[in-house]
Amino acid sequence: MSNVKKFRLFSGTSNPKLAADMCTHIGMPLGEMHIQSFSDGEIFLQYQETIRGLDVFFLQSTSVPANDNLMELLIAIDAAKRASARQICAVIPYFGYARQDRKSAGRTPISAKLVADMLTTAGVTRVLTMDLHATQIQGFFNIPVDNIFAAPLFAKDIRDHSTAEDDVIVVSPDVGGVVRARALAKSLHVDIAIVDKRRPAPNVAKVMNIIGDVEGKHCILVDDIVDTAGTICGAADALMERGATKVTAYATHGVLSGPAAERISASAMHELVITDSIAQPQAILDTGKVRVLSIGSLMGEAIMRIYDARSISSLYN
């Protein structure tokens, strides 16, 4: 058996198009499997080809419906373990529950640790993910976790869409994202600014101040997750009020729940660029302000490097 046939990529129901793009890069067909739900909501699946002795990569973002997608992933891992797969890698472009990475108040869970424990107990031997909301979540696992980054894709896209007239500055939408913004600014050789905000309630953000000079600049807002879009849209509006010429936002994971579509449409933001780590409904694409970058080649290359035991970090060179 040739090396290329000693691993197989399978996909859950969360993002089949991304799985197809990854297979195109890898140069092999998507693995065949059957997935169905019983009338009471129970999930059943079956691998439609032998995986005995093979390395299995199973793609599933734990995005909306988060609990159904997570359960489907766990069942797929269990099925692969019982089918005698040699290694099982959970490919989770968007790792749900990552925002619950610590006890933020009394009597609250650390749900990210719970998810890590469930994946390990189910039988996963490796995790491949992208832009974890909190990088310390890697320490919740006692197995290898490869956390790859979308920043190089963003930097290339910014260069491709910038003109000589653009005076670019990278802006963090909150203090917590300064490290992410600084890394992108370093690769673009530009300055950074910070939006100072407070969050009076979950999914509610209020801009208090802008740290840095944004007047006359093309502001590049960068974040890892955009959920209800309140933070990113509020920051964009505040930057335009402070004299920015244009605001473009980049985010790895477009959760875009609740009023996100309406907020983006009404915002002063020129464009929101996201990756396809989460499949987007048509309502989001119809805003005319959302553009999607494919991570299929990046994730596909990461899978081949994991299988061949080659460096993942050199992906960004």
C-alpha positions as CSV (number, residue, x, y, z in Angstrom):
1,M,0.0,0.0,0.0
2,S,1.4,3.4,-0.9
3,N,1.9,6.1,1.7
4,V,-0.8,8.4,0.3
5,K,-3.4,5.7,1.0
6,K,-2.4,5.1,4.6
7,F,-4.6,8.0,5.8
8,R,-8.1,9.0,5.0
9,L,-10.0,12.3,5.5
10,F,-13.7,12.1,6.5
11,S,-16.1,14.9,7.1
12,G,-19.0,15.5,9.4
13,T,-22.0,17.6,8.5
14,S,-20.7,21.0,9.7
15,N,-18.5,22.0,6.8
16,P,-18.5,19.6,3.8
17,K,-17.3,22.2,1.3
18,L,-14.1,22.9,3.4
19,A,-13.5,19.1,3.5
20,A,-13.8,18.9,-0.3
21,D,-11.3,21.8,-0.7
22,M,-8.9,20.1,1.6
23,C,-9.2,16.9,-0.4
24,T,-8.5,18.8,-3.6
25,H,-5.2,20.1,-2.1
26,I,-4.3,16.6,-0.7
27,G,-5.1,15.0,-4.0
28,M,-7.4,12.2,-2.7
29,P,-11.1,11.7,-2.5
30,L,-13.1,12.4,0.6
31,G,-13.7,9.3,2.7
32,E,-17.2,7.7,2.4
33,M,-19.4,7.6,5.4
34,H,-23.1,7.5,6.2
35,I,-24.6,10.0,8.8
36,Q,-28.2,10.2,9.8
37,S,-30.3,11.4,12.7
38,F,-33.2,9.3,14.2
39,S,-36.5,11.0,14.8
40,D,-35.6,11.7,18.4
41,G,-32.4,13.5,17.4
42,E,-30.0,10.7,18.1
43,I,-27.0,10.6,15.7
44,F,-25.9,7.5,13.9
45,L,-22.9,7.1,11.5
46,Q,-20.9,4.4,9.8
47,Y,-17.7,4.5,7.9
48,Q,-18.4,3.1,4.5
49,E,-14.9,1.8,3.9
50,T,-12.3,0.0,5.9
51,I,-10.1,2.1,8.1
52,R,-8.3,-0.7,9.9
53,G,-4.7,0.3,10.5
54,L,-5.1,3.7,8.8
55,D,-4.6,7.2,10.2
56,V,-8.1,8.8,10.2
57,F,-8.6,12.6,10.0
58,F,-12.2,13.6,10.8
59,L,-13.2,17.2,10.0
60,Q,-15.9,18.9,12.1
61,S,-16.2,22.5,13.3
62,T,-18.2,22.6,16.5
63,S,-20.2,25.6,15.3
64,V,-23.9,26.1,15.3
65,P,-25.6,23.7,16.1
66,A,-22.7,23.4,18.5
67,N,-23.9,20.6,20.7
68,D,-25.1,18.5,17.7
69,N,-21.8,19.0,15.9
70,L,-19.8,18.2,19.0
71,M,-21.8,15.0,19.6
72,E,-21.4,13.9,15.9
73,L,-17.6,14.4,16.3
74,L,-17.4,12.3,19.5
75,I,-19.4,9.5,17.9
76,A,-17.2,9.6,14.8
77,I,-14.1,9.3,17.0
78,D,-15.6,6.4,18.9
79,A,-16.6,4.6,15.6
80,A,-13.0,5.0,14.2
81,K,-11.5,3.7,17.4
82,R,-13.8,0.6,17.3
83,A,-12.9,0.1,13.6
84,S,-9.2,-0.2,14.6
85,A,-8.0,3.0,13.1
86,R,-4.2,3.4,13.9
87,Q,-4.4,7.1,14.8
88,I,-7.4,9.4,15.0
89,C,-6.9,13.2,14.5
90,A,-9.9,15.5,15.1
91,V,-9.7,18.3,12.7
92,I,-11.6,21.1,14.3
93,P,-11.1,24.4,12.4
94,Y,-13.4,26.2,14.8
95,F,-13.1,24.9,18.4
96,G,-16.4,25.6,20.1
97,Y,-16.6,26.3,23.9
98,A,-13.1,27.9,23.7
99,R,-14.4,31.1,25.2
100,Q,-15.2,29.2,28.5
101,D,-11.5,28.5,29.3
102,R,-11.5,29.6,33.0
103,K,-13.8,30.2,35.9
104,S,-14.9,33.8,35.2
105,A,-17.2,33.8,38.3
106,G,-18.2,31.5,41.1
107,R,-20.0,28.3,40.3
108,T,-19.3,28.4,36.6
109,P,-17.8,25.6,34.5
110,I,-14.5,25.4,32.5
111,S,-16.3,24.0,29.4
112,A,-13.2,24.0,27.2
113,K,-11.5,21.6,29.6
114,L,-14.7,19.4,29.6
115,V,-14.7,19.3,25.8
116,A,-11.0,18.4,25.8
117,D,-11.6,15.5,28.2
118,M,-14.5,14.2,26.2
119,L,-12.5,14.2,23.0
120,T,-9.6,12.3,24.7
121,T,-11.9,9.8,26.3
122,A,-13.7,9.1,23.0
123,G,-10.3,8.1,21.6
124,V,-8.8,11.0,19.7
125,T,-5.0,10.9,19.5
126,R,-4.3,14.3,18.0
127,V,-6.1,17.6,17.5
128,L,-5.7,20.0,14.5
129,T,-7.4,23.4,15.0
130,M,-7.0,27.0,14.0
131,D,-6.7,30.2,16.0
132,L,-7.8,28.9,19.4
133,H,-9.5,31.7,21.3
134,A,-7.3,30.9,24.2
135,T,-4.0,29.3,23.4
136,Q,-3.7,27.8,26.8
137,I,-6.4,25.3,25.9
138,Q,-3.7,23.3,24.3
139,G,-2.6,22.5,27.9
140,F,-6.1,21.0,28.6
141,F,-5.1,18.0,26.4
142,N,-2.5,15.3,27.2
143,I,-2.2,14.6,23.4
144,P,-0.6,16.7,20.7
145,V,-2.5,19.8,19.6
146,D,-1.6,21.7,16.4
147,N,-3.0,25.2,16.5
148,I,-2.4,26.8,13.1
149,F,-2.9,30.5,12.4
150,A,-4.8,32.5,9.8
151,A,-2.6,35.6,10.2
152,P,-0.4,34.8,7.1
153,L,-3.5,34.5,5.0
154,F,-4.7,37.8,6.3
155,A,-1.4,39.6,5.7
156,K,-1.3,38.4,2.1
157,D,-4.9,39.4,1.5
158,I,-4.3,42.9,3.0
159,R,-1.2,43.4,0.7
160,D,-3.2,42.2,-2.3
161,H,-6.1,44.6,-1.6
162,S,-4.1,47.6,-0.5
163,T,-3.1,50.5,-2.7
164,A,-0.2,52.9,-2.6
165,E,-2.6,55.6,-1.2
166,D,-3.6,53.4,1.8
167,D,-2.0,54.4,5.1
168,V,-2.6,51.2,6.9
169,I,-2.8,50.7,10.7
170,V,-3.7,47.5,12.5
171,V,-6.3,47.9,15.3
172,S,-7.1,45.5,18.1
173,P,-10.9,45.7,19.0
174,D,-10.0,45.1,22.7
175,V,-7.0,45.0,25.0
176,G,-7.1,41.1,25.0
177,G,-6.3,41.0,21.3
178,V,-3.2,43.2,21.4
179,V,-0.8,40.3,20.9
180,R,-2.7,39.1,17.8
181,A,-2.8,42.7,16.4
182,R,0.9,43.2,17.1
183,A,1.9,40.0,15.2
184,L,-0.1,41.1,12.1
185,A,1.2,44.6,12.3
186,K,4.8,43.3,12.5
187,S,4.4,41.3,9.3
188,L,2.9,44.3,7.6
189,H,5.5,46.7,9.0
190,V,2.8,49.1,10.3
191,D,1.7,50.6,13.7
192,I,-1.1,49.4,15.9
193,A,-3.9,51.0,17.8
194,I,-6.2,49.7,20.5
195,V,-10.0,50.1,21.1
196,D,-10.6,50.4,24.8
197,K,-14.0,48.9,25.6
198,R,-16.0,47.5,28.5
199,R,-18.5,44.7,28.4
200,P,-21.5,45.4,30.7
201,A,-23.2,42.1,29.7
202,P,-22.4,39.1,27.6
203,N,-22.4,39.9,23.9
204,V,-22.7,43.6,24.7
205,A,-19.7,45.9,24.2
206,K,-19.3,49.6,24.7
207,V,-16.3,51.6,23.2
208,M,-14.7,53.9,25.7
209,N,-11.6,55.2,23.9
210,I,-9.2,54.7,21.0
211,I,-5.5,54.4,22.0
212,G,-3.4,55.5,19.0
213,D,-3.7,57.8,16.1
214,V,-6.1,56.6,13.4
215,E,-7.0,59.8,11.7
216,G,-6.5,59.6,7.9
217,K,-5.7,55.9,8.2
218,H,-7.1,52.7,6.7
219,C,-7.8,50.7,9.8
220,I,-7.5,46.9,9.8
221,L,-9.4,45.5,12.7
222,V,-8.3,42.0,13.5
223,D,-10.0,39.4,15.8
224,D,-10.2,35.7,16.2
225,I,-14.0,35.4,16.6
226,V,-16.9,37.6,15.5
227,D,-20.1,36.4,17.1
228,T,-23.0,38.9,17.3
229,A,-20.7,41.5,15.6
230,G,-21.4,44.1,18.3
231,T,-17.7,44.6,19.2
232,I,-16.4,44.7,15.7
233,C,-19.1,47.0,14.4
234,G,-18.9,49.3,17.4
235,A,-15.2,49.5,17.0
236,A,-15.5,50.3,13.2
237,D,-18.1,53.1,13.9
238,A,-15.8,54.6,16.6
239,L,-12.8,54.5,14.3
240,M,-14.7,56.3,11.5
241,E,-15.8,58.9,14.0
242,R,-12.1,59.4,15.0
243,G,-11.2,60.2,11.4
244,A,-10.3,56.9,9.8
245,T,-10.7,56.8,6.0
246,K,-11.8,53.2,5.9
247,V,-12.2,50.3,8.2
248,T,-11.8,46.7,7.1
249,A,-12.2,43.9,9.6
250,Y,-10.5,40.4,9.6
251,A,-11.6,37.6,11.8
252,T,-10.7,33.9,11.6
253,H,-14.1,32.5,12.8
254,G,-17.3,34.0,11.6
255,V,-19.8,32.7,14.2
256,L,-22.1,35.6,13.2
257,S,-25.1,34.7,15.3
258,G,-28.2,36.6,16.3
259,P,-28.3,40.2,14.9
260,A,-24.8,39.9,13.3
261,A,-26.1,40.3,9.7
262,E,-28.1,43.4,10.5
263,R,-25.3,45.0,12.4
264,I,-22.8,44.4,9.7
265,S,-25.1,45.8,7.0
266,A,-25.7,48.9,9.1
267,S,-22.1,49.4,10.2
268,A,-19.6,51.9,8.8
269,M,-17.3,49.0,8.2
270,H,-16.2,48.7,4.6
271,E,-15.8,44.9,4.7
272,L,-15.5,41.9,7.0
273,V,-13.1,39.2,5.8
274,I,-13.5,35.8,7.5
275,T,-12.2,32.3,6.8
276,D,-14.4,29.3,5.9
277,S,-13.7,27.6,9.2
278,I,-17.5,27.9,9.7
279,A,-19.9,27.4,6.8
280,Q,-21.9,30.6,6.4
281,P,-25.7,30.9,5.7
282,Q,-26.8,32.8,2.6
283,A,-28.2,35.7,4.8
284,I,-24.6,36.5,5.9
285,L,-23.3,36.5,2.4
286,D,-26.2,38.6,1.2
287,T,-25.0,41.5,3.3
288,G,-22.6,42.4,0.6
289,K,-20.0,43.2,3.2
290,V,-18.7,39.7,4.1
291,R,-15.9,38.1,2.1
292,V,-14.7,34.5,2.7
293,L,-11.1,33.3,2.4
294,S,-10.6,29.5,2.0
295,I,-8.3,27.7,4.4
296,G,-8.7,24.4,2.5
297,S,-5.1,24.4,1.2
298,L,-3.6,25.5,4.5
299,M,-5.5,22.8,6.5
300,G,-4.9,20.2,3.8
301,E,-1.2,20.9,3.8
302,A,-1.2,20.7,7.7
303,I,-2.8,17.2,7.4
304,M,-0.1,16.0,5.0
305,R,2.7,17.4,7.2
306,I,1.2,15.7,10.3
307,Y,1.0,12.4,8.5
308,D,4.6,12.7,7.2
309,A,5.9,13.9,10.5
310,R,7.1,17.2,9.0
311,S,7.2,20.6,10.6
312,I,3.9,22.5,10.9
313,S,5.5,25.8,11.8
314,S,7.4,26.0,8.5
315,L,4.0,26.3,6.8
316,Y,4.2,30.0,7.3
317,N,7.6,30.5,5.6
